[in-house]
Amino acid sequence: MSWSIYDSNTRKREVNGLIDALGCYGLKEGLILTDSKEDHFEQEGYRISVKPVWKWLLY
């Protein structure tokens, strides 16, 4: 979880770490939890979802 990924350095760190983990475990999609941001994108062949933690907890 990252409080916010508005800062480009934080976003890069979180996404790159997630991509490394996805590659290690052979997964194609991952999730980053934040305080309020929501987004979906693909990078390096991986689908990445960004969700507010409160929405994830309700799921």
mmCIF file as Biopython writes it, N, C-alpha, C and O atoms, coordinates in Angstrom:
data_model
#
loop_
_atom_site.group_PDB
_atom_site.id
_atom_site.type_symbol
_atom_site.label_atom_id
_atom_site.label_alt_id
_atom_site.label_comp_id
_atom_site.label_asym_id
_atom_site.label_entity_id
_atom_site.label_seq_id
_atom_site.pdbx_PDB_ins_code
_atom_site.Cartn_x
_atom_site.Cartn_y
_atom_site.Cartn_z
_atom_site.occupancy
_atom_site.B_iso_or_equiv
_atom_site.auth_seq_id
_atom_site.auth_asym_id
_atom_site.pdbx_PDB_model_num
ATOM 1   N N  . MET A ? 1  ? 0.839   -1.179  0.000   1.0 0.0 1  A 1 
ATOM 2   C CA . MET A ? 1  ? 0.000   0.000   0.000   1.0 0.0 1  A 1 
ATOM 3   C C  . MET A ? 1  ? 0.882   1.239   0.000   1.0 0.0 1  A 1 
ATOM 4   O O  . MET A ? 1  ? 1.929   1.288   0.647   1.0 0.0 1  A 1 
ATOM 5   N N  . SER A ? 2  ? 0.437   2.211   -0.727  1.0 0.0 2  A 1 
ATOM 6   C CA . SER A ? 2  ? 1.095   3.509   -0.749  1.0 0.0 2  A 1 
ATOM 7   C C  . SER A ? 2  ? 0.030   4.567   -0.475  1.0 0.0 2  A 1 
ATOM 8   O O  . SER A ? 2  ? -1.043  4.542   -1.078  1.0 0.0 2  A 1 
ATOM 9   N N  . TRP A ? 3  ? 0.324   5.487   0.426   1.0 0.0 3  A 1 
ATOM 10  C CA . TRP A ? 3  ? -0.656  6.510   0.765   1.0 0.0 3  A 1 
ATOM 11  C C  . TRP A ? 3  ? -1.104  7.248   -0.490  1.0 0.0 3  A 1 
ATOM 12  O O  . TRP A ? 3  ? -2.298  7.480   -0.683  1.0 0.0 3  A 1 
ATOM 13  N N  . SER A ? 4  ? -0.168  7.610   -1.329  1.0 0.0 4  A 1 
ATOM 14  C CA . SER A ? 4  ? -0.488  8.329   -2.552  1.0 0.0 4  A 1 
ATOM 15  C C  . SER A ? 4  ? 0.558   8.010   -3.609  1.0 0.0 4  A 1 
ATOM 16  O O  . SER A ? 4  ? 1.733   7.819   -3.294  1.0 0.0 4  A 1 
ATOM 17  N N  . ILE A ? 5  ? 0.130   7.953   -4.849  1.0 0.0 5  A 1 
ATOM 18  C CA . ILE A ? 5  ? 1.089   7.751   -5.943  1.0 0.0 5  A 1 
ATOM 19  C C  . ILE A ? 5  ? 1.045   8.937   -6.908  1.0 0.0 5  A 1 
ATOM 20  O O  . ILE A ? 5  ? 1.335   8.792   -8.095  1.0 0.0 5  A 1 
ATOM 21  N N  . TYR A ? 6  ? 0.679   10.110  -6.388  1.0 0.0 6  A 1 
ATOM 22  C CA . TYR A ? 6  ? 0.643   11.317  -7.205  1.0 0.0 6  A 1 
ATOM 23  C C  . TYR A ? 6  ? 2.051   11.754  -7.601  1.0 0.0 6  A 1 
ATOM 24  O O  . TYR A ? 6  ? 2.257   12.263  -8.703  1.0 0.0 6  A 1 
ATOM 25  N N  . ASP A ? 7  ? 3.008   11.560  -6.716  1.0 0.0 7  A 1 
ATOM 26  C CA . ASP A ? 7  ? 4.401   11.905  -7.003  1.0 0.0 7  A 1 
ATOM 27  C C  . ASP A ? 7  ? 4.960   10.887  -7.999  1.0 0.0 7  A 1 
ATOM 28  O O  . ASP A ? 7  ? 4.803   9.682   -7.802  1.0 0.0 7  A 1 
ATOM 29  N N  . SER A ? 8  ? 5.603   11.355  -9.055  1.0 0.0 8  A 1 
ATOM 30  C CA . SER A ? 8  ? 6.088   10.445  -10.096 1.0 0.0 8  A 1 
ATOM 31  C C  . SER A ? 8  ? 7.136   9.465   -9.584  1.0 0.0 8  A 1 
ATOM 32  O O  . SER A ? 8  ? 7.184   8.326   -10.050 1.0 0.0 8  A 1 
ATOM 33  N N  . ASN A ? 9  ? 7.969   9.874   -8.644  1.0 0.0 9  A 1 
ATOM 34  C CA . ASN A ? 9  ? 8.972   8.957   -8.081  1.0 0.0 9  A 1 
ATOM 35  C C  . ASN A ? 9  ? 8.314   7.845   -7.271  1.0 0.0 9  A 1 
ATOM 36  O O  . ASN A ? 9  ? 8.731   6.689   -7.344  1.0 0.0 9  A 1 
ATOM 37  N N  . THR A ? 10 ? 7.289   8.193   -6.501  1.0 0.0 10 A 1 
ATOM 38  C CA . THR A ? 10 ? 6.569   7.197   -5.714  1.0 0.0 10 A 1 
ATOM 39  C C  . THR A ? 10 ? 5.842   6.230   -6.636  1.0 0.0 10 A 1 
ATOM 40  O O  . THR A ? 10 ? 5.883   5.018   -6.425  1.0 0.0 10 A 1 
ATOM 41  N N  . ARG A ? 11 ? 5.181   6.758   -7.652  1.0 0.0 11 A 1 
ATOM 42  C CA . ARG A ? 11 ? 4.460   5.911   -8.604  1.0 0.0 11 A 1 
ATOM 43  C C  . ARG A ? 11 ? 5.427   4.931   -9.283  1.0 0.0 11 A 1 
ATOM 44  O O  . ARG A ? 11 ? 5.136   3.740   -9.396  1.0 0.0 11 A 1 
ATOM 45  N N  . LYS A ? 12 ? 6.559   5.438   -9.724  1.0 0.0 12 A 1 
ATOM 46  C CA . LYS A ? 12 ? 7.553   4.589   -10.386 1.0 0.0 12 A 1 
ATOM 47  C C  . LYS A ? 12 ? 8.036   3.486   -9.447  1.0 0.0 12 A 1 
ATOM 48  O O  . LYS A ? 12 ? 8.134   2.327   -9.850  1.0 0.0 12 A 1 
ATOM 49  N N  . ARG A ? 13 ? 8.338   3.841   -8.197  1.0 0.0 13 A 1 
ATOM 50  C CA . ARG A ? 13 ? 8.811   2.865   -7.213  1.0 0.0 13 A 1 
ATOM 51  C C  . ARG A ? 13 ? 7.773   1.778   -6.962  1.0 0.0 13 A 1 
ATOM 52  O O  . ARG A ? 13 ? 8.101   0.592   -6.958  1.0 0.0 13 A 1 
ATOM 53  N N  . GLU A ? 14 ? 6.529   2.178   -6.755  1.0 0.0 14 A 1 
ATOM 54  C CA . GLU A ? 14 ? 5.464   1.219   -6.461  1.0 0.0 14 A 1 
ATOM 55  C C  . GLU A ? 14 ? 5.173   0.314   -7.659  1.0 0.0 14 A 1 
ATOM 56  O O  . GLU A ? 14 ? 5.021   -0.897  -7.497  1.0 0.0 14 A 1 
ATOM 57  N N  . VAL A ? 15 ? 5.096   0.885   -8.838  1.0 0.0 15 A 1 
ATOM 58  C CA . VAL A ? 15 ? 4.798   0.094   -10.035 1.0 0.0 15 A 1 
ATOM 59  C C  . VAL A ? 15 ? 5.938   -0.860  -10.345 1.0 0.0 15 A 1 
ATOM 60  O O  . VAL A ? 15 ? 5.696   -2.030  -10.641 1.0 0.0 15 A 1 
ATOM 61  N N  . ASN A ? 16 ? 7.170   -0.386  -10.284 1.0 0.0 16 A 1 
ATOM 62  C CA . ASN A ? 16 ? 8.312   -1.259  -10.572 1.0 0.0 16 A 1 
ATOM 63  C C  . ASN A ? 16 ? 8.427   -2.397  -9.563  1.0 0.0 16 A 1 
ATOM 64  O O  . ASN A ? 16 ? 8.743   -3.525  -9.941  1.0 0.0 16 A 1 
ATOM 65  N N  . GLY A ? 17 ? 8.177   -2.120  -8.301  1.0 0.0 17 A 1 
ATOM 66  C CA . GLY A ? 17 ? 8.204   -3.175  -7.287  1.0 0.0 17 A 1 
ATOM 67  C C  . GLY A ? 17 ? 7.110   -4.201  -7.522  1.0 0.0 17 A 1 
ATOM 68  O O  . GLY A ? 17 ? 7.330   -5.402  -7.362  1.0 0.0 17 A 1 
ATOM 69  N N  . LEU A ? 18 ? 5.936   -3.728  -7.900  1.0 0.0 18 A 1 
ATOM 70  C CA . LEU A ? 18 ? 4.830   -4.640  -8.183  1.0 0.0 18 A 1 
ATOM 71  C C  . LEU A ? 18 ? 5.136   -5.500  -9.403  1.0 0.0 18 A 1 
ATOM 72  O O  . LEU A ? 18 ? 4.869   -6.702  -9.391  1.0 0.0 18 A 1 
ATOM 73  N N  . ILE A ? 19 ? 5.686   -4.908  -10.445 1.0 0.0 19 A 1 
ATOM 74  C CA . ILE A ? 19 ? 6.039   -5.665  -11.652 1.0 0.0 19 A 1 
ATOM 75  C C  . ILE A ? 19 ? 7.091   -6.729  -11.330 1.0 0.0 19 A 1 
ATOM 76  O O  . ILE A ? 19 ? 7.002   -7.849  -11.834 1.0 0.0 19 A 1 
ATOM 77  N N  . ASP A ? 20 ? 8.072   -6.403  -10.509 1.0 0.0 20 A 1 
ATOM 78  C CA . ASP A ? 20 ? 9.067   -7.399  -10.092 1.0 0.0 20 A 1 
ATOM 79  C C  . ASP A ? 20 ? 8.403   -8.569  -9.379  1.0 0.0 20 A 1 
ATOM 80  O O  . ASP A ? 20 ? 8.718   -9.726  -9.656  1.0 0.0 20 A 1 
ATOM 81  N N  . ALA A ? 21 ? 7.484   -8.274  -8.463  1.0 0.0 21 A 1 
ATOM 82  C CA . ALA A ? 21 ? 6.794   -9.324  -7.718  1.0 0.0 21 A 1 
ATOM 83  C C  . ALA A ? 21 ? 5.906   -10.163 -8.634  1.0 0.0 21 A 1 
ATOM 84  O O  . ALA A ? 21 ? 5.867   -11.387 -8.507  1.0 0.0 21 A 1 
ATOM 85  N N  . LEU A ? 22 ? 5.196   -9.515  -9.551  1.0 0.0 22 A 1 
ATOM 86  C CA . LEU A ? 22 ? 4.340   -10.244 -10.475 1.0 0.0 22 A 1 
ATOM 87  C C  . LEU A ? 22 ? 5.164   -11.200 -11.333 1.0 0.0 22 A 1 
ATOM 88  O O  . LEU A ? 22 ? 4.750   -12.331 -11.585 1.0 0.0 22 A 1 
ATOM 89  N N  . GLY A ? 23 ? 6.333   -10.740 -11.780 1.0 0.0 23 A 1 
ATOM 90  C CA . GLY A ? 23 ? 7.212   -11.594 -12.570 1.0 0.0 23 A 1 
ATOM 91  C C  . GLY A ? 23 ? 7.715   -12.793 -11.774 1.0 0.0 23 A 1 
ATOM 92  O O  . GLY A ? 23 ? 7.784   -13.903 -12.302 1.0 0.0 23 A 1 
ATOM 93  N N  . CYS A ? 24 ? 8.061   -12.580 -10.522 1.0 0.0 24 A 1 
ATOM 94  C CA . CYS A ? 24 ? 8.557   -13.671 -9.669  1.0 0.0 24 A 1 
ATOM 95  C C  . CYS A ? 24 ? 7.501   -14.746 -9.445  1.0 0.0 24 A 1 
ATOM 96  O O  . CYS A ? 24 ? 7.823   -15.932 -9.372  1.0 0.0 24 A 1 
ATOM 97  N N  . TYR A ? 25 ? 6.243   -14.334 -9.335  1.0 0.0 25 A 1 
ATOM 98  C CA . TYR A ? 25 ? 5.179   -15.280 -9.037  1.0 0.0 25 A 1 
ATOM 99  C C  . TYR A ? 25 ? 4.373   -15.710 -10.259 1.0 0.0 25 A 1 
ATOM 100 O O  . TYR A ? 25 ? 3.398   -16.450 -10.134 1.0 0.0 25 A 1 
ATOM 101 N N  . GLY A ? 26 ? 4.781   -15.245 -11.438 1.0 0.0 26 A 1 
ATOM 102 C CA . GLY A ? 26 ? 4.112   -15.651 -12.670 1.0 0.0 26 A 1 
ATOM 103 C C  . GLY A ? 26 ? 2.683   -15.140 -12.799 1.0 0.0 26 A 1 
ATOM 104 O O  . GLY A ? 26 ? 1.830   -15.811 -13.380 1.0 0.0 26 A 1 
ATOM 105 N N  . LEU A ? 27 ? 2.422   -13.963 -12.263 1.0 0.0 27 A 1 
ATOM 106 C CA . LEU A ? 27 ? 1.091   -13.366 -12.325 1.0 0.0 27 A 1 
ATOM 107 C C  . LEU A ? 27 ? 1.021   -12.331 -13.433 1.0 0.0 27 A 1 
ATOM 108 O O  . LEU A ? 27 ? 2.046   -11.778 -13.831 1.0 0.0 27 A 1 
ATOM 109 N N  . LYS A ? 28 ? -0.167  -12.066 -13.931 1.0 0.0 28 A 1 
ATOM 110 C CA . LYS A ? 28 ? -0.354  -11.108 -15.017 1.0 0.0 28 A 1 
ATOM 111 C C  . LYS A ? 28 ? -1.022  -9.811  -14.576 1.0 0.0 28 A 1 
ATOM 112 O O  . LYS A ? 28 ? -1.062  -8.849  -15.344 1.0 0.0 28 A 1 
ATOM 113 N N  . GLU A ? 29 ? -1.546  -9.769  -13.354 1.0 0.0 29 A 1 
ATOM 114 C CA . GLU A ? 29 ? -2.188  -8.542  -12.894 1.0 0.0 29 A 1 
ATOM 115 C C  . GLU A ? 29 ? -1.902  -8.319  -11.411 1.0 0.0 29 A 1 
ATOM 116 O O  . GLU A ? 29 ? -1.691  -9.259  -10.646 1.0 0.0 29 A 1 
ATOM 117 N N  . GLY A ? 30 ? -1.904  -7.047  -11.037 1.0 0.0 30 A 1 
ATOM 118 C CA . GLY A ? 30 ? -1.599  -6.694  -9.661  1.0 0.0 30 A 1 
ATOM 119 C C  . GLY A ? 30 ? -2.420  -5.510  -9.190  1.0 0.0 30 A 1 
ATOM 120 O O  . GLY A ? 30 ? -3.157  -4.897  -9.963  1.0 0.0 30 A 1 
ATOM 121 N N  . LEU A ? 31 ? -2.282  -5.198  -7.911  1.0 0.0 31 A 1 
ATOM 122 C CA . LEU A ? 31 ? -3.087  -4.171  -7.265  1.0 0.0 31 A 1 
ATOM 123 C C  . LEU A ? 31 ? -2.204  -3.292  -6.394  1.0 0.0 31 A 1 
ATOM 124 O O  . LEU A ? 31 ? -1.352  -3.783  -5.653  1.0 0.0 31 A 1 
ATOM 125 N N  . ILE A ? 32 ? -2.418  -1.988  -6.492  1.0 0.0 32 A 1 
ATOM 126 C CA . ILE A ? 32 ? -1.784  -1.016  -5.602  1.0 0.0 32 A 1 
ATOM 127 C C  . ILE A ? 32 ? -2.903  -0.321  -4.846  1.0 0.0 32 A 1 
ATOM 128 O O  . ILE A ? 32 ? -3.826  0.218   -5.457  1.0 0.0 32 A 1 
ATOM 129 N N  . LEU A ? 33 ? -2.827  -0.331  -3.519  1.0 0.0 33 A 1 
ATOM 130 C CA . LEU A ? 33 ? -3.823  0.332   -2.685  1.0 0.0 33 A 1 
ATOM 131 C C  . LEU A ? 33 ? -3.328  1.721   -2.293  1.0 0.0 33 A 1 
ATOM 132 O O  . LEU A ? 33 ? -2.160  1.906   -1.951  1.0 0.0 33 A 1 
ATOM 133 N N  . THR A ? 34 ? -4.241  2.698   -2.349  1.0 0.0 34 A 1 
ATOM 134 C CA . THR A ? 34 ? -3.901  4.085   -2.024  1.0 0.0 34 A 1 
ATOM 135 C C  . THR A ? 34 ? -4.968  4.677   -1.105  1.0 0.0 34 A 1 
ATOM 136 O O  . THR A ? 34 ? -5.913  3.997   -0.704  1.0 0.0 34 A 1 
ATOM 137 N N  . ASP A ? 35 ? -4.796  5.946   -0.786  1.0 0.0 35 A 1 
ATOM 138 C CA . ASP A ? 35 ? -5.786  6.620   0.048   1.0 0.0 35 A 1 
ATOM 139 C C  . ASP A ? 35 ? -7.057  6.948   -0.732  1.0 0.0 35 A 1 
ATOM 140 O O  . ASP A ? 35 ? -8.156  6.772   -0.205  1.0 0.0 35 A 1 
ATOM 141 N N  . SER A ? 36 ? -6.935  7.419   -1.972  1.0 0.0 36 A 1 
ATOM 142 C CA . SER A ? 36 ? -8.137  7.841   -2.702  1.0 0.0 36 A 1 
ATOM 143 C C  . SER A ? 36 ? -8.051  7.668   -4.223  1.0 0.0 36 A 1 
ATOM 144 O O  . SER A ? 36 ? -9.077  7.759   -4.897  1.0 0.0 36 A 1 
ATOM 145 N N  . LYS A ? 37 ? -6.889  7.425   -4.771  1.0 0.0 37 A 1 
ATOM 146 C CA . LYS A ? 37 ? -6.725  7.355   -6.228  1.0 0.0 37 A 1 
ATOM 147 C C  . LYS A ? 37 ? -7.247  6.035   -6.772  1.0 0.0 37 A 1 
ATOM 148 O O  . LYS A ? 37 ? -7.102  4.984   -6.148  1.0 0.0 37 A 1 
ATOM 149 N N  . GLU A ? 38 ? -7.869  6.114   -7.968  1.0 0.0 38 A 1 
ATOM 150 C CA . GLU A ? 38 ? -8.330  4.911   -8.656  1.0 0.0 38 A 1 
ATOM 151 C C  . GLU A ? 38 ? -7.897  5.006   -10.114 1.0 0.0 38 A 1 
ATOM 152 O O  . GLU A ? 38 ? -8.055  6.043   -10.758 1.0 0.0 38 A 1 
ATOM 153 N N  . ASP A ? 39 ? -7.346  3.903   -10.623 1.0 0.0 39 A 1 
ATOM 154 C CA . ASP A ? 39 ? -6.815  3.900   -11.986 1.0 0.0 39 A 1 
ATOM 155 C C  . ASP A ? 39 ? -6.640  2.451   -12.427 1.0 0.0 39 A 1 
ATOM 156 O O  . ASP A ? 39 ? -6.583  1.546   -11.594 1.0 0.0 39 A 1 
ATOM 157 N N  . HIS A ? 40 ? -6.558  2.236   -13.715 1.0 0.0 40 A 1 
ATOM 158 C CA . HIS A ? 40 ? -6.257  0.942   -14.310 1.0 0.0 40 A 1 
ATOM 159 C C  . HIS A ? 40 ? -5.359  1.209   -15.496 1.0 0.0 40 A 1 
ATOM 160 O O  . HIS A ? 40 ? -5.639  2.108   -16.290 1.0 0.0 40 A 1 
ATOM 161 N N  . PHE A ? 41 ? -4.283  0.449   -15.636 1.0 0.0 41 A 1 
ATOM 162 C CA . PHE A ? 41 ? -3.393  0.626   -16.773 1.0 0.0 41 A 1 
ATOM 163 C C  . PHE A ? 41 ? -2.591  -0.641  -17.005 1.0 0.0 41 A 1 
ATOM 164 O O  . PHE A ? 41 ? -2.542  -1.528  -16.152 1.0 0.0 41 A 1 
ATOM 165 N N  . GLU A ? 42 ? -1.970  -0.712  -18.162 1.0 0.0 42 A 1 
ATOM 166 C CA . GLU A ? 42 ? -1.084  -1.825  -18.494 1.0 0.0 42 A 1 
ATOM 167 C C  . GLU A ? 42 ? 0.333   -1.292  -18.635 1.0 0.0 42 A 1 
ATOM 168 O O  . GLU A ? 42 ? 0.562   -0.210  -19.175 1.0 0.0 42 A 1 
ATOM 169 N N  . GLN A ? 43 ? 1.271   -2.074  -18.137 1.0 0.0 43 A 1 
ATOM 170 C CA . GLN A ? 43 ? 2.680   -1.720  -18.261 1.0 0.0 43 A 1 
ATOM 171 C C  . GLN A ? 43 ? 3.489   -3.003  -18.357 1.0 0.0 43 A 1 
ATOM 172 O O  . GLN A ? 43 ? 3.337   -3.906  -17.535 1.0 0.0 43 A 1 
ATOM 173 N N  . GLU A ? 44 ? 4.339   -3.076  -19.355 1.0 0.0 44 A 1 
ATOM 174 C CA . GLU A ? 44 ? 5.199   -4.235  -19.585 1.0 0.0 44 A 1 
ATOM 175 C C  . GLU A ? 44 ? 4.408   -5.542  -19.655 1.0 0.0 44 A 1 
ATOM 176 O O  . GLU A ? 44 ? 4.896   -6.593  -19.238 1.0 0.0 44 A 1 
ATOM 177 N N  . GLY A ? 45 ? 3.186   -5.470  -20.184 1.0 0.0 45 A 1 
ATOM 178 C CA . GLY A ? 45 ? 2.357   -6.656  -20.329 1.0 0.0 45 A 1 
ATOM 179 C C  . GLY A ? 45 ? 1.581   -7.055  -19.090 1.0 0.0 45 A 1 
ATOM 180 O O  . GLY A ? 45 ? 0.922   -8.095  -19.092 1.0 0.0 45 A 1 
ATOM 181 N N  . TYR A ? 46 ? 1.639   -6.267  -18.043 1.0 0.0 46 A 1 
ATOM 182 C CA . TYR A ? 46 ? 0.917   -6.543  -16.798 1.0 0.0 46 A 1 
ATOM 183 C C  . TYR A ? 46 ? -0.240  -5.557  -16.656 1.0 0.0 46 A 1 
ATOM 184 O O  . TYR A ? 46 ? -0.108  -4.377  -16.982 1.0 0.0 46 A 1 
ATOM 185 N N  . ARG A ? 47 ? -1.373  -6.053  -16.166 1.0 0.0 47 A 1 
ATOM 186 C CA . ARG A ? 47 ? -2.508  -5.186  -15.868 1.0 0.0 47 A 1 
ATOM 187 C C  . ARG A ? 47 ? -2.410  -4.765  -14.410 1.0 0.0 47 A 1 
ATOM 188 O O  . ARG A ? 47 ? -2.305  -5.605  -13.517 1.0 0.0 47 A 1 
ATOM 189 N N  . ILE A ? 48 ? -2.444  -3.476  -14.180 1.0 0.0 48 A 1 
ATOM 190 C CA . ILE A ? 48 ? -2.292  -2.943  -12.831 1.0 0.0 48 A 1 
ATOM 191 C C  . ILE A ? 48 ? -3.520  -2.116  -12.477 1.0 0.0 48 A 1 
ATOM 192 O O  . ILE A ? 48 ? -3.919  -1.222  -13.223 1.0 0.0 48 A 1 
ATOM 193 N N  . SER A ? 49 ? -4.107  -2.424  -11.337 1.0 0.0 49 A 1 
ATOM 194 C CA . SER A ? 49 ? -5.241  -1.674  -10.808 1.0 0.0 49 A 1 
ATOM 195 C C  . SER A ? 49 ? -4.765  -0.869  -9.608  1.0 0.0 49 A 1 
ATOM 196 O O  . SER A ? 49 ? -3.984  -1.349  -8.786  1.0 0.0 49 A 1 
ATOM 197 N N  . VAL A ? 50 ? -5.246  0.349   -9.528  1.0 0.0 50 A 1 
ATOM 198 C CA . VAL A ? 50 ? -4.980  1.215   -8.377  1.0 0.0 50 A 1 
ATOM 199 C C  . VAL A ? 50 ? -6.342  1.514   -7.757  1.0 0.0 50 A 1 
ATOM 200 O O  . VAL A ? 50 ? -7.241  2.022   -8.426  1.0 0.0 50 A 1 
ATOM 201 N N  . LYS A ? 51 ? -6.484  1.194   -6.470  1.0 0.0 51 A 1 
ATOM 202 C CA . LYS A ? 51 ? -7.778  1.371   -5.797  1.0 0.0 51 A 1 
ATOM 203 C C  . LYS A ? 51 ? -7.585  2.029   -4.447  1.0 0.0 51 A 1 
ATOM 204 O O  . LYS A ? 51 ? -6.559  1.844   -3.792  1.0 0.0 51 A 1 
ATOM 205 N N  . PRO A ? 52 ? -8.591  2.808   -4.032  1.0 0.0 52 A 1 
ATOM 206 C CA . PRO A ? 52 ? -8.581  3.305   -2.659  1.0 0.0 52 A 1 
ATOM 207 C C  . PRO A ? 52 ? -8.780  2.124   -1.708  1.0 0.0 52 A 1 
ATOM 208 O O  . PRO A ? 52 ? -9.568  1.223   -1.993  1.0 0.0 52 A 1 
ATOM 209 N N  . VAL A ? 53 ? -8.084  2.126   -0.606  1.0 0.0 53 A 1 
ATOM 210 C CA . VAL A ? 53 ? -8.137  1.000   0.326   1.0 0.0 53 A 1 
ATOM 211 C C  . VAL A ? 53 ? -9.558  0.757   0.843   1.0 0.0 53 A 1 
ATOM 212 O O  . VAL A ? 53 ? -9.931  -0.390  1.088   1.0 0.0 53 A 1 
ATOM 213 N N  . TRP A ? 54 ? -10.353 1.814   1.011   1.0 0.0 54 A 1 
ATOM 214 C CA . TRP A ? 54 ? -11.707 1.636   1.524   1.0 0.0 54 A 1 
ATOM 215 C C  . TRP A ? 54 ? -12.566 0.837   0.542   1.0 0.0 54 A 1 
ATOM 216 O O  . TRP A ? 54 ? -13.395 0.030   0.963   1.0 0.0 54 A 1 
ATOM 217 N N  . LYS A ? 55 ? -12.377 1.055   -0.765  1.0 0.0 55 A 1 
ATOM 218 C CA . LYS A ? 55 ? -13.129 0.287   -1.753  1.0 0.0 55 A 1 
ATOM 219 C C  . LYS A ? 55 ? -12.708 -1.171  -1.740  1.0 0.0 55 A 1 
ATOM 220 O O  . LYS A ? 55 ? -13.543 -2.068  -1.856  1.0 0.0 55 A 1 
ATOM 221 N N  . TRP A ? 56 ? -11.419 -1.402  -1.598  1.0 0.0 56 A 1 
ATOM 222 C CA . TRP A ? 56 ? -10.896 -2.756  -1.560  1.0 0.0 56 A 1 
ATOM 223 C C  . TRP A ? 56 ? -11.428 -3.505  -0.336  1.0 0.0 56 A 1 
ATOM 224 O O  . TRP A ? 56 ? -11.747 -4.691  -0.423  1.0 0.0 56 A 1 
ATOM 225 N N  . LEU A ? 57 ? -11.522 -2.823  0.787   1.0 0.0 57 A 1 
ATOM 226 C CA . LEU A ? 57 ? -12.044 -3.441  2.010   1.0 0.0 57 A 1 
ATOM 227 C C  . LEU A ? 57 ? -13.519 -3.809  1.884   1.0 0.0 57 A 1 
ATOM 228 O O  . LEU A ? 57 ? -13.969 -4.779  2.494   1.0 0.0 57 A 1 
ATOM 229 N N  . LEU A ? 58 ? -14.270 -3.046  1.099   1.0 0.0 58 A 1 
ATOM 230 C CA . LEU A ? 58 ? -15.696 -3.337  0.901   1.0 0.0 58 A 1 
ATOM 231 C C  . LEU A ? 58 ? -15.913 -4.480  -0.070  1.0 0.0 58 A 1 
ATOM 232 O O  . LEU A ? 58 ? -16.985 -5.085  -0.089  1.0 0.0 58 A 1 
ATOM 233 N N  . TYR A ? 59 ? -14.914 -4.781  -0.868  1.0 0.0 59 A 1 
ATOM 234 C CA . TYR A ? 59 ? -15.014 -5.847  -1.865  1.0 0.0 59 A 1 
ATOM 235 C C  . TYR A ? 59 ? -15.001 -7.153  -1.188  1.0 0.0 59 A 1 
ATOM 236 O O  . TYR A ? 59 ? -15.076 -8.190  -1.847  1.0 0.0 59 A 1 
#
